[in-house]
Amino acid sequence: MGFIQYIKDSFEELNNHMTWYSRENAQKTTVTVAVFTILFALGVAAIDLVFQTGLDNFFAMFKPN
């Protein structure tokens, strides 16, 4: 099977044998993923800030004046 036939078969598969989400369902899913991604990023940033503050305070105890 040549490359051109592979491309033709791929398009035929996508057009005739795939079940696609409705536009409304795809939008809802995209918004859900975006919201959870932002929440996860904020959570990671908060944990990073806590650890960074803790490490800064820990190393400050050993810093000569």
Secondary structure, DSSP 4 states (H G I P E B T S, - for coil): --HHHHHHHHHHHHHHSPPPPPHHHHHHHHHHHHHHHHHHHHHHHHHHHHHHHHHHHHHHTTS--
